[in-house]
Amino acid sequence: MLIKNQKEAITVSTLAGVGVAAGGALKDAPYEGFKPQTFMRSPVIGATVGYLLYKKYQNVEVPLWFFSTIGIERVIVESWKLFRAHKPTKFKIGEWGKPVVKHGLKCELC
């Protein structure tokens, strides 16, 4: 089946985002708690990716569209998290900003 119009493109992309969000919630919620704003991020970015992709590509197979959306959404979200790079407080060991002692040497990047 092919993506035939922009509505289908956005719908499939939103569902891809919901799948990513559900997987992330299942993985992280037991440790970090459920955060609705974080859950909604992937479907919104997925829908945006679908809208923008459809401007360039039409008549693409649904599975290819679905997984392409997931890949692009992950690149966007993980890049955003990398660039905003605040010190994580949820981890007790190896927090950023603390020197790591490796083989008796003090190393900021090890």
N, CA, C and O atoms as a MOPAC input file, in Angstrom:
PM7 MOZYME 1SCF
protein

 N      0.84900 1    -1.17400 1     0.00000 1
 C      0.00000 1     0.00000 1     0.00000 1
 C      0.90100 1     1.24600 1     0.00000 1
 O      1.92900 1     1.28200 1     0.67600 1
 N      0.50400 1     2.23800 1    -0.75100 1
 C      1.27400 1     3.47100 1    -0.87400 1
 C      0.64100 1     4.60800 1    -0.08100 1
 O     -0.56900 1     4.63300 1     0.14300 1
 N      1.47900 1     5.54000 1     0.33600 1
 C      0.99700 1     6.78500 1     0.93500 1
 C      0.48100 1     7.63300 1    -0.22500 1
 O      1.25600 1     8.01200 1    -1.10300 1
 N     -0.81800 1     7.93400 1    -0.23800 1
 C     -1.42300 1     8.61000 1    -1.39400 1
 C     -1.68300 1    10.08600 1    -1.18500 1
 O     -1.79400 1    10.83800 1    -2.15300 1
 N     -1.78400 1    10.51800 1     0.07200 1
 C     -2.03900 1    11.94100 1     0.31200 1
 C     -1.40100 1    12.36400 1     1.63000 1
 O     -0.89100 1    11.54000 1     2.38900 1
 N     -1.44300 1    13.65800 1     1.87800 1
 C     -0.77300 1    14.20000 1     3.05800 1
 C     -1.42600 1    13.72500 1     4.36000 1
 O     -0.73900 1    13.53800 1     5.36500 1
 N     -2.73200 1    13.53300 1     4.34600 1
 C     -3.42200 1    13.05300 1     5.54500 1
 C     -2.91200 1    11.66300 1     5.93800 1
 O     -2.66200 1    11.40200 1     7.11500 1
 N     -2.76100 1    10.77800 1     4.95800 1
 C     -2.23000 1     9.44400 1     5.24200 1
 C     -0.78800 1     9.52400 1     5.75200 1
 O     -0.40800 1     8.80500 1     6.67600 1
 N      0.00300 1    10.40000 1     5.14300 1
 C      1.40000 1    10.56100 1     5.54600 1
 C      1.49800 1    10.99600 1     7.00400 1
 O      2.28600 1    10.44500 1     7.77300 1
 N      0.70200 1    11.97800 1     7.37400 1
 C      0.74000 1    12.48100 1     8.74900 1
 C      0.19600 1    11.44100 1     9.72400 1
 O      0.71300 1    11.29900 1    10.83200 1
 N     -0.84100 1    10.71500 1     9.32000 1
 C     -1.41400 1     9.68500 1    10.18700 1
 C     -0.40400 1     8.57100 1    10.46200 1
 O     -0.21000 1     8.18300 1    11.61400 1
 N      0.23600 1     8.05800 1     9.41700 1
 C      1.21900 1     6.98500 1     9.58400 1
 C      2.39500 1     7.48400 1    10.42300 1
 O      2.89700 1     6.76000 1    11.28200 1
 N      2.83000 1     8.70700 1    10.17700 1
 C      3.95200 1     9.26900 1    10.93000 1
 C      3.59600 1     9.49100 1    12.39600 1
 O      4.42900 1     9.27400 1    13.27700 1
 N      2.37400 1     9.92000 1    12.66000 1
 C      1.93300 1    10.09500 1    14.03900 1
 C      1.88900 1     8.74700 1    14.75900 1
 O      2.30200 1     8.64000 1    15.91400 1
 N      1.38700 1     7.72300 1    14.07500 1
 C      1.36000 1     6.38000 1    14.66700 1
 C      2.77800 1     5.86300 1    14.93000 1
 O      3.01300 1     5.18100 1    15.92700 1
 N      3.71500 1     6.18300 1    14.04600 1
 C      5.10700 1     5.81500 1    14.28900 1
 C      5.61400 1     6.50900 1    15.55500 1
 O      6.30700 1     5.89700 1    16.36800 1
 N      5.26700 1     7.78600 1    15.71800 1
 C      5.65100 1     8.51700 1    16.91900 1
 C      5.01600 1     7.94400 1    18.17800 1
 O      5.65800 1     7.88600 1    19.22700 1
 N      3.76400 1     7.52300 1    18.08100 1
 C      3.09300 1     6.89600 1    19.22800 1
 C      3.79600 1     5.58600 1    19.59400 1
 O      3.95000 1     5.26900 1    20.77400 1
 N      4.21800 1     4.83000 1    18.58500 1
 C      4.95500 1     3.59000 1    18.85200 1
 C      6.26300 1     3.85400 1    19.57200 1
 O      6.61300 1     3.14500 1    20.51500 1
 N      6.98500 1     4.87100 1    19.12900 1
 C      8.24500 1     5.23600 1    19.79000 1
 C      7.97100 1     5.68500 1    21.22400 1
 O      8.68100 1     5.29300 1    22.15100 1
 N      6.94400 1     6.50400 1    21.39800 1
 C      6.60300 1     7.01500 1    22.72900 1
 C      6.19100 1     5.87700 1    23.66800 1
 O      6.58700 1     5.85500 1    24.83300 1
 N      5.40400 1     4.94500 1    23.16000 1
 C      4.97100 1     3.81900 1    23.98700 1
 C      6.15900 1     2.95200 1    24.39000 1
 O      6.25500 1     2.51500 1    25.53700 1
 N      7.05800 1     2.70600 1    23.45000 1
 C      8.25800 1     1.92700 1    23.77000 1
 C      9.11800 1     2.63100 1    24.81200 1
 O      9.62500 1     1.99600 1    25.73600 1
 N      9.28100 1     3.93700 1    24.66300 1
 C     10.05600 1     4.69700 1    25.63900 1
 C      9.40400 1     4.71200 1    27.00600 1
 O     10.08300 1     4.62600 1    28.02900 1
 N      8.07500 1     4.82200 1    27.02100 1
 C      7.35700 1     4.82500 1    28.30000 1
 C      7.48700 1     3.47700 1    29.00100 1
 O      7.69600 1     3.42000 1    30.21300 1
 N      7.36200 1     2.39800 1    28.24000 1
 C      7.50300 1     1.06600 1    28.83500 1
 C      8.90900 1     0.85300 1    29.39000 1
 O      9.09100 1     0.21300 1    30.42500 1
 N      9.89000 1     1.39500 1    28.69000 1
 C     11.27900 1     1.21200 1    29.09800 1
 C     11.64000 1     2.08400 1    30.29900 1
 O     12.30000 1     1.61500 1    31.22600 1
 N     11.21100 1     3.35200 1    30.29100 1
 C     11.68900 1     4.31600 1    31.28200 1
 C     10.74000 1     4.57200 1    32.45900 1
 O     11.19800 1     4.92700 1    33.54500 1
 N      9.44600 1     4.40000 1    32.26700 1
 C      8.48500 1     4.77200 1    33.31400 1
 C      8.71800 1     4.06400 1    34.65100 1
 O      8.55500 1     4.69900 1    35.69300 1
 N      9.08900 1     2.78700 1    34.66900 1
 C      9.31400 1     2.16300 1    35.97600 1
 C     10.44100 1     2.82100 1    36.78500 1
 O     10.46200 1     2.72100 1    38.01200 1
 N     11.37300 1     3.48900 1    36.10400 1
 C     12.52500 1     4.09300 1    36.78100 1
 C     12.37600 1     5.59600 1    36.95600 1
 O     12.79100 1     6.15000 1    37.97400 1
 N     11.78800 1     6.25700 1    35.96900 1
 C     11.71700 1     7.71400 1    35.97500 1
 C     10.31600 1     8.25700 1    36.20900 1
 O     10.14700 1     9.45600 1    36.43100 1
 N      9.31900 1     7.40200 1    36.16200 1
 C      7.94200 1     7.85800 1    36.23300 1
 C      7.44900 1     8.25400 1    34.84400 1
 O      8.24000 1     8.52500 1    33.94100 1
 N      6.13700 1     8.28100 1    34.69400 1
 C      5.54100 1     8.63900 1    33.39800 1
 C      5.44000 1    10.15200 1    33.29200 1
 O      4.94300 1    10.81300 1    34.20500 1
 N      5.91400 1    10.70300 1    32.17300 1
 C      5.87300 1    12.14400 1    31.93900 1
 C      5.06400 1    12.40800 1    30.67400 1
 O      5.54500 1    12.13200 1    29.57400 1
 N      3.83800 1    12.93800 1    30.80200 1
 C      2.99400 1    13.15500 1    29.62300 1
 C      3.63900 1    14.04600 1    28.56800 1
 O      3.48500 1    13.78300 1    27.37500 1
 N      4.36000 1    15.09800 1    28.97600 1
 C      4.96500 1    15.99000 1    27.98600 1
 C      6.04700 1    15.27100 1    27.18300 1
 O      6.21100 1    15.53100 1    25.99000 1
 N      6.77900 1    14.37800 1    27.82100 1
 C      7.79300 1    13.60400 1    27.10400 1
 C      7.12700 1    12.57000 1    26.20700 1
 O      7.61000 1    12.30400 1    25.10600 1
 N      6.03100 1    11.98800 1    26.66200 1
 C      5.30800 1    11.01000 1    25.85300 1
 C      4.77000 1    11.65000 1    24.57900 1
 O      4.81800 1    11.03600 1    23.51300 1
 N      4.26400 1    12.86100 1    24.67400 1
 C      3.65900 1    13.52200 1    23.50900 1
 C      4.70100 1    14.04400 1    22.51300 1
 O      4.36400 1    14.33100 1    21.36400 1
 N      5.94000 1    14.16600 1    22.93500 1
 C      6.98400 1    14.71300 1    22.06600 1
 C      7.14500 1    13.89500 1    20.78300 1
 O      7.18300 1    14.47100 1    19.69600 1
 N      7.23900 1    12.57900 1    20.88200 1
 C      7.47800 1    11.74200 1    19.70300 1
 C      6.32600 1    11.76500 1    18.69500 1
 O      6.59200 1    11.87500 1    17.49800 1
 N      5.05200 1    11.66700 1    19.12000 1
 C      3.98300 1    11.77400 1    18.12600 1
 C      3.94400 1    13.13800 1    17.43200 1
 O      3.66400 1    13.20900 1    16.23500 1
 N      4.21900 1    14.21300 1    18.16100 1
 C      4.20700 1    15.54900 1    17.55200 1
 C      5.35200 1    15.67900 1    16.55100 1
 O      5.15500 1    16.17400 1    15.44100 1
 N      6.53100 1    15.24000 1    16.93500 1
 C      7.65800 1    15.29900 1    16.00300 1
 C      7.42200 1    14.35700 1    14.83000 1
 O      7.76300 1    14.69000 1    13.69500 1
 N      6.84500 1    13.18800 1    15.08700 1
 C      6.51600 1    12.25700 1    14.00300 1
 C      5.55900 1    12.86900 1    12.99700 1
 O      5.76000 1    12.74100 1    11.79000 1
 N      4.51700 1    13.53500 1    13.48600 1
 C      3.55500 1    14.19000 1    12.59000 1
 C      4.23700 1    15.28500 1    11.77700 1
 O      3.96500 1    15.44200 1    10.58700 1
 N      5.11600 1    16.03600 1    12.41600 1
 C      5.85100 1    17.10400 1    11.71600 1
 C      6.76500 1    16.51200 1    10.64900 1
 O      6.84800 1    17.03600 1     9.53800 1
 N      7.44800 1    15.42600 1    10.98400 1
 C      8.31000 1    14.74800 1    10.01200 1
 C      7.46800 1    14.25600 1     8.83100 1
 O      7.87400 1    14.40300 1     7.67800 1
 N      6.30400 1    13.67600 1     9.11200 1
 C      5.42400 1    13.20300 1     8.03900 1
 C      4.97900 1    14.32200 1     7.11900 1
 O      4.95100 1    14.16500 1     5.89900 1
 N      4.63300 1    15.44900 1     7.71300 1
 C      4.21400 1    16.61400 1     6.92500 1
 C      5.35100 1    17.08000 1     6.01700 1
 O      5.14400 1    17.32700 1     4.82900 1
 N      6.54600 1    17.19900 1     6.58000 1
 C      7.68000 1    17.69300 1     5.79700 1
 C      8.14800 1    16.67700 1     4.75100 1
 O      8.50400 1    17.05600 1     3.63600 1
 N      8.14800 1    15.39500 1     5.10600 1
 C      8.54600 1    14.37600 1     4.13400 1
 C      7.59900 1    14.33100 1     2.94200 1
 O      8.03500 1    14.13100 1     1.80800 1
 N      6.31300 1    14.51500 1     3.19400 1
 C      5.34600 1    14.42100 1     2.10100 1
 C      5.53100 1    15.54400 1     1.08600 1
 O      5.19500 1    15.38100 1    -0.08700 1
 N      6.05700 1    16.66800 1     1.52100 1
 C      6.32900 1    17.76100 1     0.57800 1
 C      7.37700 1    17.34100 1    -0.45800 1
 O      7.37100 1    17.83400 1    -1.58600 1
 N      8.27700 1    16.42900 1    -0.07100 1
 C      9.35900 1    16.00000 1    -0.95800 1
 C      9.07400 1    14.65100 1    -1.62200 1
 O      9.40700 1    14.45300 1    -2.79100 1
 N      8.46100 1    13.72700 1    -0.88100 1
 C      8.26700 1    12.36100 1    -1.38200 1
 C      6.78900 1    11.97800 1    -1.35200 1
 O      6.11600 1    12.14800 1    -0.33600 1
 N      6.29900 1    11.46600 1    -2.46100 1
 C      4.95000 1    10.92600 1    -2.53500 1
 C      5.02300 1     9.48300 1    -3.04500 1
 O      6.05400 1     9.04800 1    -3.55800 1
 N      3.93700 1     8.76200 1    -2.90000 1
 C      3.83100 1     7.37800 1    -3.37000 1
 C      4.92600 1     6.48100 1    -2.80300 1
 O      5.60300 1     5.76600 1    -3.54100 1
 N      5.08800 1     6.52700 1    -1.49800 1
 C      6.05600 1     5.68300 1    -0.79200 1
 C      5.28200 1     4.57800 1    -0.08500 1
 O      4.17100 1     4.80300 1     0.39300 1
 N      5.85700 1     3.40400 1    -0.01800 1
 C      5.22400 1     2.28000 1     0.69100 1
 C      5.07200 1     2.61700 1     2.17600 1
 O      5.94000 1     3.26000 1     2.76600 1
 N      3.96400 1     2.17800 1     2.76900 1
 C      3.65000 1     2.49400 1     4.16700 1
 C      4.73800 1     2.01100 1     5.13900 1
 O      5.15300 1     2.78700 1     6.00000 1
 N      5.21800 1     0.75900 1     5.03600 1
 C      6.25800 1     0.34000 1     5.99100 1
 C      7.53000 1     1.18700 1     5.89300 1
 O      8.14000 1     1.51500 1     6.91100 1
 N      7.92300 1     1.53500 1     4.68000 1
 C      9.10400 1     2.37700 1     4.51500 1
 C      8.87100 1     3.75100 1     5.13100 1
 O      9.76000 1     4.30300 1     5.78000 1
 N      7.69500 1     4.29700 1     4.93100 1
 C      7.33800 1     5.60800 1     5.50200 1
 C      7.36500 1     5.54100 1     7.03500 1
 O      7.92600 1     6.41400 1     7.69800 1
 N      6.75000 1     4.49400 1     7.57700 1
 C      6.65800 1     4.30200 1     9.02200 1
 C      8.04700 1     4.25100 1     9.65300 1
 O      8.32900 1     4.98600 1    10.59900 1
 N      8.91200 1     3.38400 1     9.13000 1
 C     10.23700 1     3.20700 1     9.73100 1
 C     11.16700 1     4.38200 1     9.43900 1
 O     12.04100 1     4.69600 1    10.24700 1
 N     10.98700 1     5.02700 1     8.30300 1
 C     11.76300 1     6.24700 1     8.02400 1
 C     11.40900 1     7.34000 1     9.01800 1
 O     12.28200 1     8.06500 1     9.49600 1
 N     10.13000 1     7.45300 1     9.32500 1
 C      9.69400 1     8.44000 1    10.30900 1
 C     10.31400 1     8.14800 1    11.67100 1
 O     10.77900 1     9.06100 1    12.35300 1
 N     10.32000 1     6.88700 1    12.06600 1
 C     10.92400 1     6.51800 1    13.34700 1
 C     12.40000 1     6.90700 1    13.36700 1
 O     12.87300 1     7.48800 1    14.34300 1
 N     13.11900 1     6.59500 1    12.31100 1
 C     14.54400 1     6.92100 1    12.26200 1
 C     14.80900 1     8.41200 1    12.33500 1
 O     15.68400 1     8.85800 1    13.07700 1
 N     14.05600 1     9.18200 1    11.56600 1
 C     14.25200 1    10.63500 1    11.56600 1
 C     13.84700 1    11.22800 1    12.90700 1
 O     14.52400 1    12.11900 1    13.42000 1
 N     12.75600 1    10.74600 1    13.47600 1
 C     12.31200 1    11.23300 1    14.78800 1
 C     13.37100 1    10.96700 1    15.85000 1
 O     13.64500 1    11.83200 1    16.68200 1
 N     13.96900 1     9.77800 1    15.83100 1
 C     15.00000 1     9.44100 1    16.81400 1
 C     16.22500 1    10.33700 1    16.65400 1
 O     16.79600 1    10.78900 1    17.64600 1
 N     16.62900 1    10.59400 1    15.41800 1
 C     17.77800 1    11.47700 1    15.18300 1
 C     17.49400 1    12.86700 1    15.73400 1
 O     18.35200 1    13.46400 1    16.38500 1
 N     16.30500 1    13.38200 1    15.48100 1
 C     15.93900 1    14.71900 1    15.95200 1
 C     15.93000 1    14.77400 1    17.47700 1
 O     16.54400 1    15.66300 1    18.06700 1
 N     15.24300 1    13.83600 1    18.11500 1
 C     15.10500 1    13.86100 1    19.57800 1
 C     16.44700 1    13.63900 1    20.26100 1
 O     16.79200 1    14.36300 1    21.19500 1
 N     17.20400 1    12.65200 1    19.81200 1
 C     18.48600 1    12.37000 1    20.45800 1
 C     19.49100 1    13.49600 1    20.21700 1
 O     20.31100 1    13.78300 1    21.08900 1
 N     19.44000 1    14.13400 1    19.05500 1
 C     20.30700 1    15.29000 1    18.80500 1
 C     19.93200 1    16.44300 1    19.72800 1
 O     20.80000 1    17.11200 1    20.28800 1
 N     18.63900 1    16.66300 1    19.87800 1
 C     18.17700 1    17.71500 1    20.79200 1
 C     18.67000 1    17.44300 1    22.20900 1
 O     19.17000 1    18.34400 1    22.88200 1
 N     18.53000 1    16.20200 1    22.65600 1
 C     18.96400 1    15.86200 1    24.01000 1
 C     20.47500 1    16.02100 1    24.15200 1
 O     20.95700 1    16.41800 1    25.21300 1
 N     21.21900 1    15.71600 1    23.10400 1
 C     22.67200 1    15.87100 1    23.14200 1
 C     23.05700 1    17.35200 1    23.22900 1
 O     23.93300 1    17.71600 1    24.01400 1
 N     22.41600 1    18.19800 1    22.43900 1
 C     22.79700 1    19.60200 1    22.39700 1
 C     22.34000 1    20.38800 1    23.62000 1
 O     22.97500 1    21.37400 1    23.99200 1
 N     21.25600 1    19.96800 1    24.24300 1
 C     20.84200 1    20.67500 1    25.45500 1
 C     21.62100 1    20.18800 1    26.66700 1
 O     21.73100 1    20.90100 1    27.66400 1
 N     22.15900 1    18.98700 1    26.58600 1
 C     23.08000 1    18.33500 1    27.51600 1
 C     23.20300 1    18.97500 1    28.89100 1
 O     24.23800 1    19.55600 1    29.21700 1
 N     22.17400 1    18.87500 1    29.68100 1
 C     22.29000 1    19.30500 1    31.07000 1
 C     22.82700 1    18.12900 1    31.88800 1
 O     22.83800 1    16.98900 1    31.42400 1
 N     23.25300 1    18.41200 1    33.06500 1
 C     23.77800 1    17.35800 1    33.92500 1
 C     22.62800 1    16.47700 1    34.39200 1
 O     21.70600 1    16.96200 1    35.04800 1
 N     22.66900 1    15.20100 1    34.06500 1
 C     21.58000 1    14.32800 1    34.49400 1
 C     21.59600 1    14.11800 1    36.00500 1
 O     22.65200 1    13.88300 1    36.59200 1
 N     20.45200 1    14.20100 1    36.61600 1
 C     20.36300 1    14.01800 1    38.06800 1
 C     19.75000 1    12.67300 1    38.42200 1
 O     19.74400 1    12.27800 1    39.58900 1
 N     19.22800 1    11.96000 1    37.41300 1
 C     18.56100 1    10.70300 1    37.72200 1
 C     19.54100 1     9.55600 1    37.95200 1
 O     19.15700 1     8.51500 1    38.48600 1
 N     20.81600 1     9.73600 1    37.55000 1
 C     21.80500 1     8.69400 1    37.73100 1
 C     22.66400 1     9.01100 1    38.94200 1
 O     23.10400 1    10.14800 1    39.11200 1
 N     22.90100 1     8.03900 1    39.76500 1
 C     23.66600 1     8.24000 1    40.99800 1
 C     25.15900 1     8.02400 1    40.78700 1
 O     25.97300 1     8.60300 1    41.50700 1
 N     25.52700 1     7.20800 1    39.82100 1
 C     26.93300 1     6.89700 1    39.59200 1
 C     27.34500 1     7.50100 1    38.25200 1
 O     26.61500 1     7.39700 1    37.26600 1
 N     28.50900 1     8.12700 1    38.22200 1
 C     29.04500 1     8.64300 1    36.97700 1
 C     28.37500 1     9.91400 1    36.49300 1
 O     28.25500 1    10.12600 1    35.28600 1
 N     27.93700 1    10.76600 1    37.41300 1
 C     27.32300 1    12.02000 1    36.99200 1
 C     28.33700 1    12.88300 1    36.27200 1
 O     29.53000 1    12.83200 1    36.56900 1
 N     27.86500 1    13.66800 1    35.33500 1
 C     28.74300 1    14.54200 1    34.57600 1
 C     29.35300 1    15.57800 1    35.51400 1
 O     28.74700 1    15.94400 1    36.52100 1
 N     30.53200 1    16.04200 1    35.18500 1
 C     31.17200 1    17.07600 1    35.96000 1
 C     32.03800 1    16.54900 1    37.08300 1
 O     32.78700 1    17.31100 1    37.69600 1
 N     31.95000 1    15.27000 1    37.36100 1
 C     32.78600 1    14.68200 1    38.40700 1
 C     33.91800 1    13.91500 1    37.74200 1
 O     33.67600 1    13.12800 1    36.82700 1
 N     35.15100 1    14.13300 1    38.19100 1
 C     36.26800 1    13.41900 1    37.56800 1
 C     36.14200 1    11.91300 1    37.77900 1
 O     35.67700 1    11.44700 1    38.81800 1
 N     36.56500 1    11.17900 1    36.77500 1
 C     36.56700 1     9.72400 1    36.85100 1
 C     38.00500 1     9.27900 1    37.07400 1
 O     38.91100 1     9.72000 1    36.36700 1
 N     38.21300 1     8.42300 1    38.04000 1
 C     39.55600 1     7.90600 1    38.29700 1
 C     39.65300 1     6.55100 1    37.61700 1
 O     38.92400 1     5.61400 1    37.94200 1
 N     40.57200 1     6.47200 1    36.66800 1
 C     40.74300 1     5.24500 1    35.90900 1
 C     42.21200 1     4.85500 1    35.94800 1
 O     43.06200 1     5.62500 1    35.49900 1
 N     42.52500 1     3.70300 1    36.46300 1
 C     43.90000 1     3.20100 1    36.55100 1
 C     44.78900 1     4.18700 1    37.30900 1
 O     45.95300 1     4.37900 1    36.95600 1
 N     44.24400 1     4.80000 1    38.33700 1
 C     45.01800 1     5.70300 1    39.16100 1
 C     45.20500 1     7.10300 1    38.58000 1
 O     45.81400 1     7.96000 1    39.22000 1
 N     44.68200 1     7.34600 1    37.36100 1
 C     44.82000 1     8.65100 1    36.72800 1
 C     43.49200 1     9.39500 1    36.81500 1
 O     42.42400 1     8.79500 1    36.69200 1
 N     43.56800 1    10.67200 1    37.02200 1
 C     42.37400 1    11.50100 1    37.08100 1
 C     42.08300 1    11.97500 1    35.65300 1
 O     42.93800 1    12.59400 1    35.02000 1
 N     40.90500 1    11.69200 1    35.15500 1
 C     40.58600 1    12.00000 1    33.75600 1
 C     39.17800 1    12.56900 1    33.67600 1
 O     38.23700 1    11.95100 1    34.17200 1
 N     39.02000 1    13.71600 1    33.06900 1
 C     37.70400 1    14.33900 1    32.94700 1
 C     36.86100 1    13.67900 1    31.84200 1
 O     35.63300 1    13.71600 1    31.91500 1
 N     37.49000 1    13.08100 1    30.82600 1
 C     36.76400 1    12.54700 1    29.69300 1
 C     36.69800 1    11.03300 1    29.65200 1
 O     35.99100 1    10.47800 1    28.81100 1
 N     37.42000 1    10.33900 1    30.54100 1
 C     37.47400 1     8.86900 1    30.51300 1
 C     36.17400 1     8.26700 1    30.97300 1
 O     36.04000 1     7.04400 1    31.01400 1

